[in-house]
Amino acid sequence: MATVRLRWSSSSDKRLVTDTYRTDKWIRKKDITHIKADFLIDNIDLAFQVWEETPWGKELSFDLFAN
């Protein structure tokens, strides 16, 4: 859902967004065949950055954060 909101807010072609994210066209695919390692690494790095830099992050243990 966040991806759709981001695309909607940053796109000048709203029709393209609605056509791309129509729910009747969704196809279930296995993550392992479509998500690349660099995408996962970037997102893990971002998660750690948020955990380390936000006030609420200091209240979470590593175990809680990792879960």
Predicted model as a PDB file, atoms N, CA, C, CB and O in Angstrom, pLDDT in the B-factor column:
MODEL        1                                                                  
ATOM      1  N   MET A   1       0.804  -1.179   0.000  1.00 50.00           N  
ATOM      2  CA  MET A   1       0.000   0.000   0.000  1.00 50.00           C  
ATOM      3  C   MET A   1       0.858   1.259   0.000  1.00 50.00           C  
ATOM      4  CB  MET A   1      -0.921  -0.011   1.179  1.00 50.00           C  
ATOM      5  O   MET A   1       0.513   2.247  -0.648  1.00 50.00           O  
ATOM      6  N   ALA A   2       1.984   1.229   0.729  1.00 48.00           N  
ATOM      7  CA  ALA A   2       2.860   2.394   0.774  1.00 48.00           C  
ATOM      8  C   ALA A   2       3.427   2.700  -0.602  1.00 48.00           C  
ATOM      9  CB  ALA A   2       3.994   2.173   1.772  1.00 48.00           C  
ATOM     10  O   ALA A   2       3.593   3.865  -0.966  1.00 48.00           O  
ATOM     11  N   THR A   3       3.723   1.661  -1.363  1.00 52.00           N  
ATOM     12  CA  THR A   3       4.245   1.865  -2.712  1.00 52.00           C  
ATOM     13  C   THR A   3       3.229   2.596  -3.571  1.00 52.00           C  
ATOM     14  CB  THR A   3       4.618   0.524  -3.357  1.00 52.00           C  
ATOM     15  O   THR A   3       3.580   3.508  -4.319  1.00 52.00           O  
ATOM     16  N   VAL A   4       1.985   2.201  -3.465  1.00 51.00           N  
ATOM     17  CA  VAL A   4       0.930   2.848  -4.253  1.00 51.00           C  
ATOM     18  C   VAL A   4       0.812   4.309  -3.862  1.00 51.00           C  
ATOM     19  CB  VAL A   4      -0.424   2.132  -4.058  1.00 51.00           C  
ATOM     20  O   VAL A   4       0.706   5.171  -4.734  1.00 51.00           O  
ATOM     21  N   ARG A   5       0.829   4.607  -2.572  1.00 54.00           N  
ATOM     22  CA  ARG A   5       0.727   6.000  -2.124  1.00 54.00           C  
ATOM     23  C   ARG A   5       1.901   6.821  -2.623  1.00 54.00           C  
ATOM     24  CB  ARG A   5       0.655   6.070  -0.598  1.00 54.00           C  
ATOM     25  O   ARG A   5       1.721   7.953  -3.071  1.00 54.00           O  
ATOM     26  N   LEU A   6       3.099   6.263  -2.552  1.00 49.00           N  
ATOM     27  CA  LEU A   6       4.274   6.973  -3.029  1.00 49.00           C  
ATOM     28  C   LEU A   6       4.178   7.237  -4.526  1.00 49.00           C  
ATOM     29  CB  LEU A   6       5.539   6.182  -2.710  1.00 49.00           C  
ATOM     30  O   LEU A   6       4.435   8.351  -4.983  1.00 49.00           O  
ATOM     31  N   ARG A   7       3.815   6.230  -5.274  1.00 55.00           N  
ATOM     32  CA  ARG A   7       3.709   6.386  -6.725  1.00 55.00           C  
ATOM     33  C   ARG A   7       2.626   7.418  -7.061  1.00 55.00           C  
ATOM     34  CB  ARG A   7       3.392   5.023  -7.402  1.00 55.00           C  
ATOM     35  O   ARG A   7       2.795   8.225  -7.975  1.00 55.00           O  
ATOM     36  N   TRP A   8       1.516   7.386  -6.319  1.00 52.00           N  
ATOM     37  CA  TRP A   8       0.424   8.323  -6.583  1.00 52.00           C  
ATOM     38  C   TRP A   8       0.876   9.754  -6.333  1.00 52.00           C  
ATOM     39  CB  TRP A   8      -0.798   7.991  -5.711  1.00 52.00           C  
ATOM     40  O   TRP A   8       0.619  10.647  -7.141  1.00 52.00           O  
ATOM     41  N   SER A   9       1.546   9.963  -5.217  1.00 59.00           N  
ATOM     42  CA  SER A   9       1.930  11.324  -4.852  1.00 59.00           C  
ATOM     43  C   SER A   9       3.038  11.876  -5.738  1.00 59.00           C  
ATOM     44  CB  SER A   9       2.369  11.365  -3.409  1.00 59.00           C  
ATOM     45  O   SER A   9       3.148  13.092  -5.894  1.00 59.00           O  
ATOM     46  N   SER A  10       3.863  11.009  -6.320  1.00 60.00           N  
ATOM     47  CA  SER A  10       4.993  11.498  -7.106  1.00 60.00           C  
ATOM     48  C   SER A  10       4.769  11.390  -8.616  1.00 60.00           C  
ATOM     49  CB  SER A  10       6.236  10.736  -6.730  1.00 60.00           C  
ATOM     50  O   SER A  10       5.613  11.825  -9.399  1.00 60.00           O  
ATOM     51  N   SER A  11       3.645  10.818  -9.023  1.00 61.00           N  
ATOM     52  CA  SER A  11       3.412  10.604 -10.451  1.00 61.00           C  
ATOM     53  C   SER A  11       2.577  11.717 -11.061  1.00 61.00           C  
ATOM     54  CB  SER A  11       2.728   9.268 -10.676  1.00 61.00           C  
ATOM     55  O   SER A  11       1.616  12.199 -10.462  1.00 61.00           O  
ATOM     56  N   SER A  12       2.966  12.116 -12.271  1.00 67.00           N  
ATOM     57  CA  SER A  12       2.150  13.090 -12.994  1.00 67.00           C  
ATOM     58  C   SER A  12       1.078  12.375 -13.820  1.00 67.00           C  
ATOM     59  CB  SER A  12       3.034  13.971 -13.906  1.00 67.00           C  
ATOM     60  O   SER A  12       0.122  13.000 -14.281  1.00 67.00           O  
ATOM     61  N   ASP A  13       1.243  11.068 -14.002  1.00 71.00           N  
ATOM     62  CA  ASP A  13       0.293  10.287 -14.794  1.00 71.00           C  
ATOM     63  C   ASP A  13      -0.506   9.366 -13.861  1.00 71.00           C  
ATOM     64  CB  ASP A  13       1.035   9.456 -15.895  1.00 71.00           C  
ATOM     65  O   ASP A  13      -0.157   8.198 -13.691  1.00 71.00           O  
ATOM     66  N   LYS A  14      -1.565   9.891 -13.267  1.00 65.00           N  
ATOM     67  CA  LYS A  14      -2.358   9.127 -12.300  1.00 65.00           C  
ATOM     68  C   LYS A  14      -3.013   7.896 -12.931  1.00 65.00           C  
ATOM     69  CB  LYS A  14      -3.430  10.019 -11.687  1.00 65.00           C  
ATOM     70  O   LYS A  14      -3.213   6.886 -12.256  1.00 65.00           O  
ATOM     71  N   ARG A  15      -3.342   7.976 -14.208  1.00 71.00           N  
ATOM     72  CA  ARG A  15      -3.956   6.837 -14.904  1.00 71.00           C  
ATOM     73  C   ARG A  15      -2.987   5.646 -14.945  1.00 71.00           C  
ATOM     74  CB  ARG A  15      -4.373   7.242 -16.347  1.00 71.00           C  
ATOM     75  O   ARG A  15      -3.400   4.499 -14.773  1.00 71.00           O  
ATOM     76  N   LEU A  16      -1.714   5.923 -15.171  1.00 70.00           N  
ATOM     77  CA  LEU A  16      -0.712   4.864 -15.188  1.00 70.00           C  
ATOM     78  C   LEU A  16      -0.639   4.177 -13.828  1.00 70.00           C  
ATOM     79  CB  LEU A  16       0.663   5.429 -15.576  1.00 70.00           C  
ATOM     80  O   LEU A  16      -0.517   2.954 -13.757  1.00 70.00           O  
ATOM     81  N   VAL A  17      -0.712   4.951 -12.758  1.00 65.00           N  
ATOM     82  CA  VAL A  17      -0.670   4.383 -11.411  1.00 65.00           C  
ATOM     83  C   VAL A  17      -1.876   3.481 -11.176  1.00 65.00           C  
ATOM     84  CB  VAL A  17      -0.624   5.500 -10.351  1.00 65.00           C  
ATOM     85  O   VAL A  17      -1.722   2.352 -10.710  1.00 65.00           O  
ATOM     86  N   THR A  18      -3.072   3.967 -11.494  1.00 69.00           N  
ATOM     87  CA  THR A  18      -4.270   3.157 -11.255  1.00 69.00           C  
ATOM     88  C   THR A  18      -4.278   1.907 -12.126  1.00 69.00           C  
ATOM     89  CB  THR A  18      -5.532   3.981 -11.518  1.00 69.00           C  
ATOM     90  O   THR A  18      -4.732   0.852 -11.683  1.00 69.00           O  
ATOM     91  N   ASP A  19      -3.789   2.005 -13.341  1.00 69.00           N  
ATOM     92  CA  ASP A  19      -3.724   0.829 -14.212  1.00 69.00           C  
ATOM     93  C   ASP A  19      -2.686  -0.177 -13.719  1.00 69.00           C  
ATOM     94  CB  ASP A  19      -3.399   1.251 -15.647  1.00 69.00           C  
ATOM     95  O   ASP A  19      -2.896  -1.387 -13.805  1.00 69.00           O  
ATOM     96  N   THR A  20      -1.571   0.327 -13.205  1.00 69.00           N  
ATOM     97  CA  THR A  20      -0.502  -0.549 -12.729  1.00 69.00           C  
ATOM     98  C   THR A  20      -0.913  -1.320 -11.484  1.00 69.00           C  
ATOM     99  CB  THR A  20       0.749   0.259 -12.442  1.00 69.00           C  
ATOM    100  O   THR A  20      -0.563  -2.491 -11.338  1.00 69.00           O  
ATOM    101  N   TYR A  21      -1.652  -0.677 -10.583  1.00 66.00           N  
ATOM    102  CA  TYR A  21      -1.972  -1.285  -9.300  1.00 66.00           C  
ATOM    103  C   TYR A  21      -3.424  -1.735  -9.183  1.00 66.00           C  
ATOM    104  CB  TYR A  21      -1.663  -0.323  -8.204  1.00 66.00           C  
ATOM    105  O   TYR A  21      -3.970  -1.784  -8.081  1.00 66.00           O  
ATOM    106  N   ARG A  22      -4.044  -2.059 -10.295  1.00 68.00           N  
ATOM    107  CA  ARG A  22      -5.421  -2.577 -10.243  1.00 68.00           C  
ATOM    108  C   ARG A  22      -5.414  -3.927  -9.549  1.00 68.00           C  
ATOM    109  CB  ARG A  22      -6.040  -2.698 -11.674  1.00 68.00           C  
ATOM    110  O   ARG A  22      -4.608  -4.795  -9.882  1.00 68.00           O  
ATOM    111  N   THR A  23      -6.301  -4.107  -8.593  1.00 66.00           N  
ATOM    112  CA  THR A  23      -6.302  -5.344  -7.810  1.00 66.00           C  
ATOM    113  C   THR A  23      -6.761  -6.554  -8.607  1.00 66.00           C  
ATOM    114  CB  THR A  23      -7.180  -5.183  -6.605  1.00 66.00           C  
ATOM    115  O   THR A  23      -6.432  -7.682  -8.240  1.00 66.00           O  
ATOM    116  N   ASP A  24      -7.497  -6.360  -9.666  1.00 69.00           N  
ATOM    117  CA  ASP A  24      -7.940  -7.514 -10.451  1.00 69.00           C  
ATOM    118  C   ASP A  24      -6.825  -8.066 -11.329  1.00 69.00           C  
ATOM    119  CB  ASP A  24      -9.132  -7.135 -11.315  1.00 69.00           C  
ATOM    120  O   ASP A  24      -6.998  -9.109 -11.960  1.00 69.00           O  
ATOM    121  N   LYS A  25      -5.680  -7.381 -11.380  1.00 64.00           N  
ATOM    122  CA  LYS A  25      -4.557  -7.844 -12.188  1.00 64.00           C  
ATOM    123  C   LYS A  25      -3.420  -8.411 -11.353  1.00 64.00           C  
ATOM    124  CB  LYS A  25      -4.043  -6.718 -13.036  1.00 64.00           C  
ATOM    125  O   LYS A  25      -2.393  -8.801 -11.909  1.00 64.00           O  
ATOM    126  N   TRP A  26      -3.572  -8.467 -10.033  1.00 66.00           N  
ATOM    127  CA  TRP A  26      -2.481  -8.923  -9.191  1.00 66.00           C  
ATOM    128  C   TRP A  26      -2.188 -10.393  -9.424  1.00 66.00           C  
ATOM    129  CB  TRP A  26      -2.803  -8.678  -7.731  1.00 66.00           C  
ATOM    130  O   TRP A  26      -3.098 -11.211  -9.556  1.00 66.00           O  
ATOM    131  N   ILE A  27      -0.929 -10.708  -9.471  1.00 72.00           N  
ATOM    132  CA  ILE A  27      -0.476 -12.089  -9.620  1.00 72.00           C  
ATOM    133  C   ILE A  27       0.472 -12.389  -8.471  1.00 72.00           C  
ATOM    134  CB  ILE A  27       0.218 -12.325 -11.009  1.00 72.00           C  
ATOM    135  O   ILE A  27       1.399 -11.622  -8.209  1.00 72.00           O  
ATOM    136  N   ARG A  28       0.244 -13.495  -7.793  1.00 77.00           N  
ATOM    137  CA  ARG A  28       1.103 -13.873  -6.676  1.00 77.00           C  
ATOM    138  C   ARG A  28       2.389 -14.481  -7.226  1.00 77.00           C  
ATOM    139  CB  ARG A  28       0.379 -14.871  -5.724  1.00 77.00           C  
ATOM    140  O   ARG A  28       2.353 -15.415  -8.028  1.00 77.00           O  
ATOM    141  N   LYS A  29       3.526 -13.939  -6.786  1.00 77.00           N  
ATOM    142  CA  LYS A  29       4.830 -14.444  -7.209  1.00 77.00           C  
ATOM    143  C   LYS A  29       5.685 -14.687  -5.971  1.00 77.00           C  
ATOM    144  CB  LYS A  29       5.533 -13.448  -8.185  1.00 77.00           C  
ATOM    145  O   LYS A  29       5.534 -14.005  -4.957  1.00 77.00           O  
ATOM    146  N   LYS A  30       6.573 -15.653  -6.060  1.00 82.00           N  
ATOM    147  CA  LYS A  30       7.444 -15.959  -4.937  1.00 82.00           C  
ATOM    148  C   LYS A  30       8.532 -14.896  -4.824  1.00 82.00           C  
ATOM    149  CB  LYS A  30       8.067 -17.362  -5.093  1.00 82.00           C  
ATOM    150  O   LYS A  30       9.181 -14.543  -5.809  1.00 82.00           O  
ATOM    151  N   ASP A  31       8.717 -14.396  -3.611  1.00 81.00           N  
ATOM    152  CA  ASP A  31       9.724 -13.366  -3.380  1.00 81.00           C  
ATOM    153  C   ASP A  31      11.099 -13.788  -3.876  1.00 81.00           C  
ATOM    154  CB  ASP A  31       9.794 -13.030  -1.908  1.00 81.00           C  
ATOM    155  O   ASP A  31      11.820 -12.994  -4.480  1.00 81.00           O  
ATOM    156  N   ILE A  32      11.453 -15.025  -3.621  1.00 84.00           N  
ATOM    157  CA  ILE A  32      12.806 -15.487  -3.924  1.00 84.00           C  
ATOM    158  C   ILE A  32      13.139 -15.376  -5.421  1.00 84.00           C  
ATOM    159  CB  ILE A  32      12.972 -16.931  -3.466  1.00 84.00           C  
ATOM    160  O   ILE A  32      14.309 -15.297  -5.796  1.00 84.00           O  
ATOM    161  N   THR A  33      12.123 -15.370  -6.253  1.00 83.00           N  
ATOM    162  CA  THR A  33      12.391 -15.270  -7.689  1.00 83.00           C  
ATOM    163  C   THR A  33      12.319 -13.840  -8.212  1.00 83.00           C  
ATOM    164  CB  THR A  33      11.416 -16.127  -8.449  1.00 83.00           C  
ATOM    165  O   THR A  33      12.653 -13.596  -9.371  1.00 83.00           O  
ATOM    166  N   HIS A  34      11.890 -12.894  -7.384  1.00 79.00           N  
ATOM    167  CA  HIS A  34      11.691 -11.528  -7.870  1.00 79.00           C  
ATOM    168  C   HIS A  34      12.390 -10.447  -7.058  1.00 79.00           C  
ATOM    169  CB  HIS A  34      10.247 -11.232  -7.904  1.00 79.00           C  
ATOM    170  O   HIS A  34      12.662  -9.365  -7.578  1.00 79.00           O  
ATOM    171  N   ILE A  35      12.680 -10.719  -5.813  1.00 83.00           N  
ATOM    172  CA  ILE A  35      13.346  -9.715  -4.988  1.00 83.00           C  
ATOM    173  C   ILE A  35      14.837 -10.007  -4.988  1.00 83.00           C  
ATOM    174  CB  ILE A  35      12.777  -9.703  -3.535  1.00 83.00           C  
ATOM    175  O   ILE A  35      15.271 -11.104  -4.635  1.00 83.00           O  
ATOM    176  N   LYS A  36      15.601  -9.023  -5.383  1.00 87.00           N  
ATOM    177  CA  LYS A  36      17.053  -9.181  -5.497  1.00 87.00           C  
ATOM    178  C   LYS A  36      17.745  -8.863  -4.177  1.00 87.00           C  
ATOM    179  CB  LYS A  36      17.604  -8.280  -6.609  1.00 87.00           C  
ATOM    180  O   LYS A  36      17.201  -8.152  -3.332  1.00 87.00           O  
ATOM    181  N   ALA A  37      18.938  -9.394  -4.014  1.00 89.00           N  
ATOM    182  CA  ALA A  37      19.701  -9.222  -2.779  1.00 89.00           C  
ATOM    183  C   ALA A  37      19.963  -7.755  -2.467  1.00 89.00           C  
ATOM    184  CB  ALA A  37      21.017  -9.967  -2.872  1.00 89.00           C  
ATOM    185  O   ALA A  37      19.870  -7.349  -1.308  1.00 89.00           O  
ATOM    186  N   ASP A  38      20.288  -6.954  -3.476  1.00 89.00           N  
ATOM    187  CA  ASP A  38      20.601  -5.545  -3.209  1.00 89.00           C  
ATOM    188  C   ASP A  38      19.387  -4.797  -2.659  1.00 89.00           C  
ATOM    189  CB  ASP A  38      21.100  -4.859  -4.488  1.00 89.00           C  
ATOM    190  O   ASP A  38      19.545  -3.885  -1.848  1.00 89.00           O  
ATOM    191  N   PHE A  39      18.189  -5.165  -3.084  1.00 87.00           N  
ATOM    192  CA  PHE A  39      16.967  -4.568  -2.543  1.00 87.00           C  
ATOM    193  C   PHE A  39      16.824  -4.897  -1.060  1.00 87.00           C  
ATOM    194  CB  PHE A  39      15.730  -5.063  -3.321  1.00 87.00           C  
ATOM    195  O   PHE A  39      16.528  -4.018  -0.249  1.00 87.00           O  
ATOM    196  N   LEU A  40      17.034  -6.160  -0.709  1.00 89.00           N  
ATOM    197  CA  LEU A  40      16.931  -6.576   0.690  1.00 89.00           C  
ATOM    198  C   LEU A  40      18.003  -5.910   1.548  1.00 89.00           C  
ATOM    199  CB  LEU A  40      17.045  -8.098   0.801  1.00 89.00           C  
ATOM    200  O   LEU A  40      17.721  -5.448   2.654  1.00 89.00           O  
ATOM    201  N   ILE A  41      19.219  -5.862   1.042  1.00 91.00           N  
ATOM    202  CA  ILE A  41      20.321  -5.246   1.784  1.00 91.00           C  
ATOM    203  C   ILE A  41      20.035  -3.771   2.035  1.00 91.00           C  
ATOM    204  CB  ILE A  41      21.648  -5.408   1.021  1.00 91.00           C  
ATOM    205  O   ILE A  41      20.231  -3.281   3.147  1.00 91.00           O  
ATOM    206  N   ASP A  42      19.576  -3.063   1.013  1.00 92.00           N  
ATOM    207  CA  ASP A  42      19.239  -1.644   1.163  1.00 92.00           C  
ATOM    208  C   ASP A  42      18.157  -1.443   2.222  1.00 92.00           C  
ATOM    209  CB  ASP A  42      18.776  -1.058  -0.179  1.00 92.00           C  
ATOM    210  O   ASP A  42      18.246  -0.525   3.037  1.00 92.00           O  
ATOM    211  N   ASN A  43      17.141  -2.296   2.209  1.00 90.00           N  
ATOM    212  CA  ASN A  43      16.048  -2.155   3.174  1.00 90.00           C  
ATOM    213  C   ASN A  43      16.473  -2.520   4.590  1.00 90.00           C  
ATOM    214  CB  ASN A  43      14.877  -3.018   2.759  1.00 90.00           C  
ATOM    215  O   ASN A  43      15.998  -1.917   5.552  1.00 90.00           O  
ATOM    216  N   ILE A  44      17.346  -3.483   4.726  1.00 91.00           N  
ATOM    217  CA  ILE A  44      17.882  -3.825   6.048  1.00 91.00           C  
ATOM    218  C   ILE A  44      18.718  -2.665   6.576  1.00 91.00           C  
ATOM    219  CB  ILE A  44      18.734  -5.125   5.983  1.00 91.00           C  
ATOM    220  O   ILE A  44      18.615  -2.297   7.746  1.00 91.00           O  
ATOM    221  N   ASP A  45      19.547  -2.094   5.704  1.00 93.00           N  
ATOM    222  CA  ASP A  45      20.353  -0.936   6.101  1.00 93.00           C  
ATOM    223  C   ASP A  45      19.465   0.230   6.539  1.00 93.00           C  
ATOM    224  CB  ASP A  45      21.265  -0.497   4.942  1.00 93.00           C  
ATOM    225  O   ASP A  45      19.760   0.894   7.532  1.00 93.00           O  
ATOM    226  N   LEU A  46      18.391   0.477   5.811  1.00 91.00           N  
ATOM    227  CA  LEU A  46      17.464   1.555   6.175  1.00 91.00           C  
ATOM    228  C   LEU A  46      16.780   1.278   7.513  1.00 91.00           C  
ATOM    229  CB  LEU A  46      16.407   1.741   5.078  1.00 91.00           C  
ATOM    230  O   LEU A  46      16.587   2.191   8.316  1.00 91.00           O  
ATOM    231  N   ALA A  47      16.417   0.030   7.750  1.00 91.00           N  
ATOM    232  CA  ALA A  47      15.781  -0.333   9.022  1.00 91.00           C  
ATOM    233  C   ALA A  47      16.730  -0.072  10.187  1.00 91.00           C  
ATOM    234  CB  ALA A  47      15.345  -1.815   9.011  1.00 91.00           C  
ATOM    235  O   ALA A  47      16.321   0.469  11.214  1.00 91.00           O  
ATOM    236  N   PHE A  48      18.003  -0.458  10.028  1.00 93.00           N  
ATOM    237  CA  PHE A  48      18.981  -0.194  11.078  1.00 93.00           C  
ATOM    238  C   PHE A  48      19.181   1.302  11.277  1.00 93.00           C  
ATOM    239  CB  PHE A  48      20.312  -0.862  10.747  1.00 93.00           C  
ATOM    240  O   PHE A  48      19.307   1.759  12.413  1.00 93.00           O  
ATOM    241  N   GLN A  49      19.213   2.064  10.203  1.00 93.00           N  
ATOM    242  CA  GLN A  49      19.370   3.507  10.295  1.00 93.00           C  
ATOM    243  C   GLN A  49      18.237   4.130  11.109  1.00 93.00           C  
ATOM    244  CB  GLN A  49      19.421   4.125   8.898  1.00 93.00           C  
ATOM    245  O   GLN A  49      18.480   4.969  11.977  1.00 93.00           O  
ATOM    246  N   VAL A  50      17.016   3.724  10.829  1.00 90.00           N  
ATOM    247  CA  VAL A  50      15.863   4.244  11.567  1.00 90.00           C  
ATOM    248  C   VAL A  50      15.948   3.836  13.031  1.00 90.00           C  
ATOM    249  CB  VAL A  50      14.544   3.742  10.947  1.00 90.00           C  
ATOM    250  O   VAL A  50      15.709   4.652  13.921  1.00 90.00           O  
ATOM    251  N   TRP A  51      16.287   2.582  13.281  1.00 91.00           N  
ATOM    252  CA  TRP A  51      16.386   2.077  14.651  1.00 91.00           C  
ATOM    253  C   TRP A  51      17.424   2.869  15.449  1.00 91.00           C  
ATOM    254  CB  TRP A  51      16.748   0.579  14.648  1.00 91.00           C  
ATOM    255  O   TRP A  51      17.207   3.185  16.618  1.00 91.00           O  
ATOM    256  N   GLU A  52      18.551   3.186  14.807  1.00 92.00           N  
ATOM    257  CA  GLU A  52      19.639   3.879  15.495  1.00 92.00           C  
ATOM    258  C   GLU A  52      19.396   5.385  15.639  1.00 92.00           C  
ATOM    259  CB  GLU A  52      20.934   3.648  14.756  1.00 92.00           C  
ATOM    260  O   GLU A  52      19.884   5.995  16.590  1.00 92.00           O  
ATOM    261  N   GLU A  53      18.653   5.989  14.715  1.00 92.00           N  
ATOM    262  CA  GLU A  53      18.549   7.442  14.684  1.00 92.00           C  
ATOM    263  C   GLU A  53      17.256   8.018  15.266  1.00 92.00           C  
ATOM    264  CB  GLU A  53      18.685   7.897  13.291  1.00 92.00           C  
ATOM    265  O   GLU A  53      17.163   9.231  15.449  1.00 92.00           O  
ATOM    266  N   THR A  54      16.273   7.196  15.556  1.00 91.00           N  
ATOM    267  CA  THR A  54      15.019   7.715  16.082  1.00 91.00           C  
ATOM    268  C   THR A  54      14.978   7.588  17.603  1.00 91.00           C  
ATOM    269  CB  THR A  54      13.830   6.979  15.454  1.00 91.00           C  
ATOM    270  O   THR A  54      15.583   6.679  18.171  1.00 91.00           O  
ATOM    271  N   PRO A  55      14.274   8.490  18.249  1.00 91.00           N  
ATOM    272  CA  PRO A  55      14.183   8.418  19.717  1.00 91.00           C  
ATOM    273  C   PRO A  55      13.575   7.107  20.211  1.00 91.00           C  
ATOM    274  CB  PRO A  55      13.360   9.579  20.241  1.00 91.00           C  
ATOM    275  O   PRO A  55      14.047   6.543  21.198  1.00 91.00           O  
ATOM    276  N   TRP A  56      12.540   6.620  19.540  1.00 88.00           N  
ATOM    277  CA  TRP A  56      11.902   5.383  19.994  1.00 88.00           C  
ATOM    278  C   TRP A  56      12.806   4.168  19.780  1.00 88.00           C  
ATOM    279  CB  TRP A  56      10.574   5.178  19.265  1.00 88.00           C  
ATOM    280  O   TRP A  56      12.650   3.152  20.456  1.00 88.00           O  
ATOM    281  N   GLY A  57      13.746   4.269  18.845  1.00 87.00           N  
ATOM    282  CA  GLY A  57      14.647   3.149  18.586  1.00 87.00           C  
ATOM    283  C   GLY A  57      15.522   2.816  19.767  1.00 87.00           C  
ATOM    284  O   GLY A  57      15.881   1.659  19.984  1.00 87.00           O  
ATOM    285  N   LYS A  58      15.866   3.836  20.531  1.00 85.00           N  
ATOM    286  CA  LYS A  58      16.720   3.626  21.698  1.00 85.00           C  
ATOM    287  C   LYS A  58      16.012   2.827  22.790  1.00 85.00           C  
ATOM    288  CB  LYS A  58      17.179   4.965  22.255  1.00 85.00           C  
ATOM    289  O   LYS A  58      16.663   2.298  23.690  1.00 85.00           O  
ATOM    290  N   GLU A  59      14.711   2.738  22.720  1.00 89.00           N  
ATOM    291  CA  GLU A  59      13.944   1.988  23.714  1.00 89.00           C  
ATOM    292  C   GLU A  59      13.740   0.527  23.323  1.00 89.00           C  
ATOM    293  CB  GLU A  59      12.600   2.646  23.926  1.00 89.00           C  
ATOM    294  O   GLU A  59      13.206  -0.258  24.107  1.00 89.00           O  
ATOM    295  N   LEU A  60      14.164   0.159  22.110  1.00 90.00           N  
ATOM    296  CA  LEU A  60      13.992  -1.218  21.638  1.00 90.00           C  
ATOM    297  C   LEU A  60      15.296  -1.985  21.739  1.00 90.00           C  
ATOM    298  CB  LEU A  60      13.481  -1.238  20.193  1.00 90.00           C  
ATOM    299  O   LEU A  60      16.342  -1.508  21.301  1.00 90.00           O  
ATOM    300  N   SER A  61      15.231  -3.160  22.311  1.00 92.00           N  
ATOM    301  CA  SER A  61      16.409  -4.030  22.324  1.00 92.00           C  
ATOM    302  C   SER A  61      16.641  -4.557  20.904  1.00 92.00           C  
ATOM    303  CB  SER A  61      16.229  -5.215  23.343  1.00 92.00           C  
ATOM    304  O   SER A  61      15.753  -4.501  20.054  1.00 92.00           O  
ATOM    305  N   PHE A  62      17.837  -5.062  20.670  1.00 92.00           N  
ATOM    306  CA  PHE A  62      18.125  -5.625  19.354  1.00 92.00           C  
ATOM    307  C   PHE A  62      17.199  -6.794  19.045  1.00 92.00           C  
ATOM    308  CB  PHE A  62      19.585  -6.075  19.274  1.00 92.00           C  
ATOM    309  O   PHE A  62      16.717  -6.921  17.920  1.00 92.00           O  
ATOM    310  N   ASP A  63      16.948  -7.645  20.031  1.00 93.00           N  
ATOM    311  CA  ASP A  63      16.077  -8.807  19.809  1.00 93.00           C  
ATOM    312  C   ASP A  63      14.676  -8.378  19.368  1.00 93.00           C  
ATOM    313  CB  ASP A  63      15.986  -9.656  21.086  1.00 93.00           C  
ATOM    314  O   ASP A  63      14.103  -8.951  18.441  1.00 93.00           O  
ATOM    315  N   LEU A  64      14.145  -7.382  20.033  1.00 91.00           N  
ATOM    316  CA  LEU A  64      12.807  -6.887  19.662  1.00 91.00           C  
ATOM    317  C   LEU A  64      12.841  -6.259  18.274  1.00 91.00           C  
ATOM    318  CB  LEU A  64      12.294  -5.855  20.700  1.00 91.00           C  
ATOM    319  O   LEU A  64      11.946  -6.495  17.461  1.00 91.00           O  
ATOM    320  N   PHE A  65      13.858  -5.471  18.003  1.00 89.00           N  
ATOM    321  CA  PHE A  65      14.008  -4.844  16.684  1.00 89.00           C  
ATOM    322  C   PHE A  65      14.115  -5.919  15.586  1.00 89.00           C  
ATOM    323  CB  PHE A  65      15.261  -3.921  16.661  1.00 89.00           C  
ATOM    324  O   PHE A  65      13.470  -5.808  14.544  1.00 89.00           O  
ATOM    325  N   ALA A  66      14.916  -6.937  15.821  1.00 88.00           N  
ATOM    326  CA  ALA A  66      15.146  -7.970  14.805  1.00 88.00           C  
ATOM    327  C   ALA A  66      13.893  -8.786  14.526  1.00 88.00           C  
ATOM    328  CB  ALA A  66      16.270  -8.895  15.243  1.00 88.00           C  
ATOM    329  O   ALA A  66      13.709  -9.296  13.421  1.00 88.00           O  
ATOM    330  N   ASN A  67      13.033  -8.906  15.531  1.00 87.00           N  
ATOM    331  CA  ASN A  67      11.795  -9.664  15.301  1.00 87.00           C  
ATOM    332  C   ASN A  67      10.773  -8.810  14.628  1.00 87.00           C  
ATOM    333  CB  ASN A  67      11.233 -10.208  16.602  1.00 87.00           C  
ATOM    334  O   ASN A  67       9.666  -9.273  14.353  1.00 87.00           O  
TER     335      ASN A  67                                                      
ENDMDL                                                                          
END                                                                             
